[in-house]
Amino acid sequence: MKPTTRARRFLRNPFGRRLAGLFLAFGVATGAAAATTRIAVLEIEPDARYDETRLFFRGLAQPLGRPFAGAEVALREARFVGQAIGTEFALERISGADAAALVAAVERLAKDGVRFFLIDAAGPVVADVSKAVRGRDLLLFNVSASDDALRQEQCQPNLLHTLPNDAMRADALAQFLVSKKWRSVLLLEGPKPEDRLLASAFERAAKRFGLKIAERRPFVLSNDPRQRDQGNVALLTAGADHDVVFVADADGEFARSVPYRSVRPRPVVGSEGLVATAWHWSWERHGAPQLNARLEKQAARRMAAPDWAAWMAVKTVVEAVVRTQNAAFPSLAKYIKGEDITLDGFKGSRLGFRPWDNQLRQPMLLATHNAVIERTPIAGFLHPTQNLDTLGFDRRDSRCAF
């Protein structure tokens, strides 16, 4: 197959020539017949996380839209490389009403040769789908569920996570609080199971890094007059002194009312104020502005963490295809999960997957509504072998058994 006009332009570019030379050094011929690597994106429809009303408020810890847009951006980037080396990449979008529907889609597509799947669904659905397809010759990339359990008791050998988990987010915030010497924390916890998971993740991080939970108080967001006091920020933040308020609110509806309403002038972190996230549209280093611009052009909105996770998942597949010369699936999977893979997530560190739970190691960004305040791990928080493992579950903390 002859390179297309766009591919020839790519090859005329000095960077393109160097990149193509690297591919050729690995034995990938530009004149070979094109092979197609198909990647499927699995979605739940409808999905309450993308409800228009919820997206309208755009809480700091919320997605800004479906992450399929991030996968589309990665696919467009891959086409230049694919045309230069005689390989094609294709993206397919599949939706289902529940886990059973997604499992049926995976089985159908797997029979048709699809080996790579991005799954955009809540944690329980991801757990059910990955368990149902355990042992198959395929890889699932979790791009939107941060549940710790998916990396612990519910882990699966063919389920990889490009989105950081709750433990990583909590550890990032804990490192920042320790560095600022804000060691006493008032923890406000919502009534939903997801809120309890966030609160428990932060309690674990507080113990790990030496923070003190001054008090853990439940809140309720309700129109019921009998519960009004349980949603009163002034009452909830009165009493025991503290340096900072951590809000565990997965929906974000209560959390957005906490800043500037506390009894004491205290910063707010967690689900509002300052949040830990995989990505933020205001990140300005390591090529981030260009990536943000591509997503905005593709989706007419800003880029958020799930978009980055989907972009990263597709980029991982492309990297494996190139580096293994489009080898058979077992070799591709081994390379993706191995120590030799080098992924650039535009966050300034070499990225790869932890062998004990398949979580993508990555820096975390601590951001407000319009600025990245810090990137973690923060200087001084060290690990014997890999400082990125100060975020989330280290090998000794893992309860994952593949």
C-alpha positions as CSV (number, residue, x, y, z in Angstrom):
1,M,0.0,0.0,0.0
2,K,1.4,3.4,-1.0
3,P,1.4,6.2,1.5
4,T,-1.5,8.6,1.1
5,T,-0.9,12.4,0.5
6,R,-1.3,13.1,4.2
7,A,1.1,10.3,5.1
8,R,3.6,11.7,2.6
9,R,3.3,15.1,4.3
10,F,3.9,13.4,7.6
11,L,7.0,11.7,6.2
12,R,8.3,15.0,4.8
13,N,8.2,16.5,8.3
14,P,11.5,16.0,10.2
15,F,9.7,14.5,13.2
16,G,7.7,12.3,10.9
17,R,10.8,11.0,9.2
18,R,12.4,10.2,12.5
19,L,9.3,8.5,13.7
20,A,8.9,6.5,10.6
21,G,12.6,5.6,10.7
22,L,12.1,4.2,14.2
23,F,9.2,2.1,12.9
24,L,11.3,0.8,10.1
25,A,14.0,0.0,12.5
26,F,11.5,-2.3,14.2
27,G,10.9,-4.0,10.8
28,V,7.5,-2.4,10.0
29,A,7.3,-1.9,6.2
30,T,5.5,1.1,4.8
31,G,4.6,-0.7,1.6
32,A,2.9,-3.8,3.2
33,A,-0.8,-4.4,2.9
34,A,-2.7,-2.6,5.5
35,A,-3.9,-4.5,8.6
36,T,-6.8,-3.1,10.7
37,T,-6.8,-3.0,14.5
38,R,-10.3,-2.6,15.7
39,I,-11.1,-1.0,19.0
40,A,-14.7,-1.0,20.5
41,V,-16.0,1.5,23.0
42,L,-18.8,0.0,25.2
43,E,-21.3,2.4,26.8
44,I,-24.3,2.1,29.0
45,E,-27.4,3.9,27.6
46,P,-28.9,5.7,29.4
47,D,-26.1,6.5,32.0
48,A,-27.1,8.8,34.9
49,R,-23.6,10.1,35.1
50,Y,-24.1,12.0,31.8
51,D,-27.5,13.3,32.6
52,E,-27.8,16.8,31.0
53,T,-28.9,18.4,34.3
54,R,-25.9,17.0,36.1
55,L,-23.5,18.0,33.3
56,F,-24.9,21.5,33.4
57,F,-23.5,22.2,36.9
58,R,-20.1,20.8,35.8
59,G,-18.9,19.9,39.3
60,L,-15.1,19.7,39.6
61,A,-15.2,15.9,40.2
62,Q,-17.8,15.3,37.3
63,P,-17.2,14.3,33.7
64,L,-18.0,17.0,31.1
65,G,-19.4,14.5,28.5
66,R,-18.9,10.9,27.3
67,P,-15.2,9.9,27.0
68,F,-15.8,8.5,23.5
69,A,-14.6,11.9,22.3
70,G,-11.1,11.2,23.8
71,A,-11.0,7.9,22.0
72,E,-11.8,9.7,18.7
73,V,-9.0,12.2,19.3
74,A,-6.5,9.3,19.8
75,L,-7.8,7.6,16.7
76,R,-7.2,10.7,14.6
77,E,-3.7,11.0,15.9
78,A,-3.1,7.3,15.2
79,R,-4.1,7.6,11.5
80,F,-1.0,9.6,10.6
81,V,1.2,6.9,12.1
82,G,-0.9,4.1,10.6
83,Q,-0.7,5.6,7.1
84,A,3.0,5.9,7.4
85,I,3.6,2.3,8.4
86,G,0.8,0.6,6.5
87,T,-1.6,-0.1,9.4
88,E,-5.1,1.1,10.0
89,F,-7.0,1.7,13.3
90,A,-10.8,1.6,13.5
91,L,-13.1,2.7,16.3
92,E,-16.6,1.2,16.9
93,R,-19.2,2.5,19.4
94,I,-21.5,0.0,21.1
95,S,-24.2,0.9,23.6
96,G,-26.3,-1.4,25.8
97,A,-28.9,-1.1,28.6
98,D,-27.0,-3.2,31.2
99,A,-24.0,-5.4,31.8
100,A,-25.6,-8.4,30.1
101,A,-26.1,-6.4,26.9
102,L,-22.4,-5.3,26.9
103,V,-21.3,-8.9,27.5
104,A,-23.3,-10.0,24.5
105,A,-21.7,-7.3,22.4
106,V,-18.2,-8.3,23.6
107,E,-18.8,-11.9,22.7
108,R,-20.2,-11.0,19.2
109,L,-17.3,-8.6,18.4
110,A,-14.7,-11.0,19.8
111,K,-15.9,-13.7,17.4
112,D,-15.4,-11.1,14.7
113,G,-11.8,-10.5,15.7
114,V,-12.0,-7.5,18.0
115,R,-9.6,-7.8,20.9
116,F,-9.5,-4.3,22.5
117,F,-12.5,-2.8,24.3
118,L,-12.9,0.5,26.2
119,I,-15.7,0.3,28.8
120,D,-17.5,3.4,29.9
121,A,-19.8,2.3,32.7
122,A,-20.2,2.5,36.4
123,G,-18.2,0.3,38.7
124,P,-20.7,-2.5,39.2
125,V,-21.2,-2.9,35.4
126,V,-17.5,-2.9,34.8
127,A,-17.1,-5.6,37.4
128,D,-19.9,-7.8,35.9
129,V,-18.6,-7.4,32.3
130,S,-15.0,-8.1,33.2
131,K,-15.9,-11.2,35.3
132,A,-18.1,-12.6,32.5
133,V,-15.3,-12.4,29.9
134,R,-12.5,-13.5,32.1
135,G,-10.1,-15.9,30.3
136,R,-10.9,-14.6,26.8
137,D,-8.3,-13.4,24.4
138,L,-9.2,-9.7,24.8
139,L,-8.4,-6.6,26.9
140,L,-10.8,-4.3,28.6
141,F,-9.8,-0.7,29.4
142,N,-11.8,0.9,32.2
143,V,-12.0,4.6,31.4
144,S,-14.7,6.0,33.7
145,A,-15.0,4.0,37.0
146,S,-12.8,5.0,39.8
147,D,-14.0,2.3,42.3
148,D,-11.1,0.9,44.4
149,A,-12.8,-2.5,44.4
150,L,-12.2,-2.9,40.7
151,R,-8.4,-2.8,41.5
152,Q,-8.7,-4.9,44.6
153,E,-11.2,-7.7,45.3
154,Q,-13.0,-7.4,41.9
155,C,-9.8,-7.2,39.8
156,Q,-9.5,-9.3,36.7
157,P,-6.4,-10.2,34.6
158,N,-7.8,-8.8,31.4
159,L,-9.2,-5.5,32.9
160,L,-6.8,-2.5,32.8
161,H,-7.5,0.9,34.3
162,T,-6.4,4.1,32.6
163,L,-8.6,6.3,35.0
164,P,-7.0,6.7,38.4
165,N,-8.9,5.1,41.3
166,D,-10.3,6.8,44.5
167,A,-7.2,5.8,46.5
168,M,-4.9,7.6,44.1
169,R,-7.0,10.7,44.2
170,A,-7.1,10.6,48.0
171,D,-3.4,10.1,48.3
172,A,-2.7,13.0,46.0
173,L,-4.8,15.3,48.2
174,A,-3.2,14.0,51.4
175,Q,0.3,14.6,50.1
176,F,-0.7,18.2,49.3
177,L,-2.3,18.8,52.7
178,V,0.8,17.4,54.4
179,S,3.1,19.7,52.3
180,K,1.0,22.7,53.4
181,K,1.0,21.5,57.0
182,W,-2.8,21.4,57.0
183,R,-3.0,18.3,59.1
184,S,-6.4,18.4,60.8
185,V,-9.3,17.6,58.5
186,L,-13.1,17.8,59.0
187,L,-14.6,15.1,56.8
188,L,-18.2,15.7,55.5
189,E,-19.7,12.5,54.1
190,G,-22.8,12.0,52.0
191,P,-25.4,9.2,52.3
192,K,-24.8,7.4,49.1
193,P,-22.6,4.3,48.8
194,E,-20.3,6.2,46.5
195,D,-19.9,8.9,49.1
196,R,-18.9,6.4,51.7
197,L,-16.3,4.9,49.3
198,L,-14.7,8.4,48.8
199,A,-14.7,9.0,52.6
200,S,-13.1,5.7,53.3
201,A,-10.5,6.3,50.6
202,F,-9.5,9.6,52.2
203,E,-9.4,8.0,55.7
204,R,-7.0,5.5,54.4
205,A,-4.9,8.2,52.8
206,A,-5.0,10.2,56.0
207,K,-3.6,7.3,58.0
208,R,-1.0,6.6,55.4
209,F,0.4,10.2,55.4
210,G,-0.2,11.2,59.0
211,L,-3.2,13.4,58.8
212,K,-5.8,13.7,61.6
213,I,-9.5,13.3,60.9
214,A,-10.9,15.8,63.4
215,E,-14.4,14.5,62.9
216,R,-16.4,12.6,60.3
217,R,-19.8,14.1,59.9
218,P,-22.7,12.9,57.7
219,F,-24.7,15.4,55.5
220,V,-28.0,15.0,53.8
221,L,-29.1,17.1,50.8
222,S,-32.9,17.1,51.1
223,N,-36.0,19.3,50.9
224,D,-37.5,17.5,54.0
225,P,-37.8,20.1,56.8
226,R,-36.9,17.4,59.3
227,Q,-33.5,17.0,57.7
228,R,-32.7,20.6,57.0
229,D,-30.1,20.8,59.7
230,Q,-28.2,17.9,58.2
231,G,-27.6,19.9,55.1
232,N,-26.7,23.2,56.8
233,V,-23.0,23.9,56.1
234,A,-22.6,26.3,59.0
235,L,-23.9,23.7,61.5
236,L,-21.8,20.9,59.9
237,T,-18.6,22.9,60.1
238,A,-19.0,24.3,63.6
239,G,-17.5,22.8,66.7
240,A,-14.1,21.1,66.6
241,D,-11.3,23.1,65.0
242,H,-9.7,22.0,61.8
243,D,-7.4,23.2,59.0
244,V,-9.3,22.0,56.0
245,V,-12.7,20.6,55.0
246,F,-12.9,17.4,52.9
247,V,-16.2,16.8,51.2
248,A,-17.1,13.3,50.0
249,D,-19.9,13.9,47.6
250,A,-19.9,11.8,44.4
251,D,-22.8,13.8,42.9
252,G,-21.2,17.1,43.7
253,E,-24.6,18.8,44.3
254,F,-24.0,19.4,48.1
255,A,-20.2,19.9,47.7
256,R,-20.6,23.0,45.5
257,S,-22.4,24.8,48.3
258,V,-19.6,24.3,50.9
259,P,-16.9,26.8,49.9
260,Y,-17.3,30.2,51.6
261,R,-20.1,28.9,53.8
262,S,-18.1,27.2,56.6
263,V,-18.0,28.8,60.0
264,R,-14.2,29.1,59.9
265,P,-12.3,30.4,56.9
266,R,-11.0,27.1,55.8
267,P,-10.1,25.6,52.3
268,V,-12.4,23.0,50.9
269,V,-11.0,19.9,49.1
270,G,-12.3,16.5,47.8
271,S,-15.3,16.8,45.6
272,E,-15.1,20.6,45.4
273,G,-12.7,23.5,45.9
274,L,-9.5,21.6,45.2
275,V,-9.9,18.2,43.5
276,A,-7.5,15.4,42.5
277,T,-8.0,14.4,38.9
278,A,-6.3,12.6,36.0
279,W,-6.7,15.6,33.7
280,H,-7.7,19.3,33.7
281,W,-8.2,21.6,30.8
282,S,-6.0,24.2,32.3
283,W,-2.9,22.0,32.4
284,E,-0.3,23.8,30.3
285,R,2.8,21.6,30.3
286,H,4.2,18.6,28.3
287,G,2.1,19.2,25.2
288,A,-1.2,19.5,27.1
289,P,-2.5,22.7,25.4
290,Q,-2.3,20.9,22.0
291,L,-4.2,17.9,23.3
292,N,-6.8,20.1,24.9
293,A,-7.3,22.0,21.7
294,R,-7.8,18.8,19.7
295,L,-10.5,17.6,22.2
296,E,-12.3,20.9,22.1
297,K,-12.3,20.8,18.3
298,Q,-13.6,17.3,18.3
299,A,-16.3,17.6,21.0
300,A,-17.0,21.4,21.3
301,R,-16.2,21.2,25.1
302,R,-13.2,21.0,27.4
303,M,-11.3,17.9,28.2
304,A,-11.9,16.0,31.5
305,A,-10.4,13.0,33.2
306,P,-12.5,10.3,31.5
307,D,-11.7,11.8,28.1
308,W,-8.0,11.6,28.9
309,A,-8.4,8.0,30.1
310,A,-10.1,7.0,26.8
311,W,-7.4,8.8,24.8
312,M,-4.8,7.0,26.9
313,A,-6.4,3.6,26.3
314,V,-6.4,4.0,22.5
315,K,-2.9,5.4,22.6
316,T,-1.8,2.3,24.6
317,V,-3.2,0.0,21.9
318,V,-1.5,2.0,19.1
319,E,1.8,1.9,20.9
320,A,1.6,-1.8,21.4
321,V,0.8,-2.4,17.7
322,V,3.7,-0.3,16.6
323,R,6.3,-1.7,19.0
324,T,5.4,-5.3,18.5
325,Q,5.0,-4.9,14.7
326,N,1.3,-5.8,15.0
327,A,2.1,-9.1,16.6
328,A,-0.5,-11.7,17.6
329,F,-2.8,-10.8,20.5
330,P,-0.8,-12.7,23.2
331,S,2.3,-10.7,22.3
332,L,0.3,-7.4,22.3
333,A,-1.2,-8.1,25.7
334,K,2.1,-9.1,27.2
335,Y,3.7,-5.9,25.9
336,I,0.9,-3.7,27.2
337,K,1.1,-5.2,30.7
338,G,4.9,-5.5,30.7
339,E,7.6,-3.3,32.1
340,D,9.0,-2.3,28.8
341,I,6.1,-0.2,27.6
342,T,6.6,3.6,27.6
343,L,3.5,5.7,27.4
344,D,3.5,9.5,27.2
345,G,0.4,10.8,28.9
346,F,1.4,14.5,28.5
347,K,1.9,14.7,32.3
348,G,5.7,14.6,32.3
349,S,6.3,11.0,33.4
350,R,6.8,7.6,31.7
351,L,3.6,5.7,32.3
352,G,2.9,1.9,32.5
353,F,0.6,-0.5,34.2
354,R,1.1,-1.9,37.7
355,P,1.6,-5.7,37.4
356,W,-0.3,-6.4,40.7
357,D,-3.6,-4.7,39.8
358,N,-3.4,-3.4,36.1
359,Q,-3.8,0.3,37.2
360,L,-2.0,2.8,35.0
361,R,0.7,4.6,37.0
362,Q,0.4,8.3,36.5
363,P,0.8,11.7,38.1
364,M,-2.3,13.4,39.5
365,L,-3.3,17.0,39.0
366,L,-4.7,19.0,41.8
367,A,-7.0,21.6,40.3
368,T,-9.6,24.3,41.0
369,H,-12.2,25.4,38.5
370,N,-9.7,27.2,36.3
371,A,-6.2,26.3,37.3
372,V,-3.9,23.4,38.2
373,I,-2.4,24.1,41.5
374,E,0.0,21.2,41.9
375,R,1.1,18.0,40.3
376,T,1.7,14.9,42.4
377,P,3.6,13.0,43.7
378,I,4.9,16.1,45.5
379,A,8.7,16.4,45.9
380,G,9.8,14.6,49.1
381,F,7.2,11.8,49.0
382,L,9.5,8.9,48.0
383,H,9.1,5.2,47.2
384,P,11.8,2.6,47.2
385,T,11.4,1.8,43.5
386,Q,8.8,4.1,41.8
387,N,7.6,7.4,43.3
388,L,4.3,7.2,41.3
389,D,3.5,4.2,43.6
390,T,3.1,6.7,46.5
391,L,-0.3,7.2,44.8
392,G,-2.8,4.4,45.2
393,F,-2.3,0.8,46.2
394,D,1.3,-0.3,46.4
395,R,2.1,-4.0,45.9
396,R,2.1,-4.6,49.7
397,D,-1.4,-3.0,49.9
398,S,-2.9,-4.9,47.1
399,R,-5.7,-7.4,47.7
400,C,-5.9,-8.3,44.0
401,A,-5.4,-11.9,43.1
402,F,-5.5,-12.6,39.4
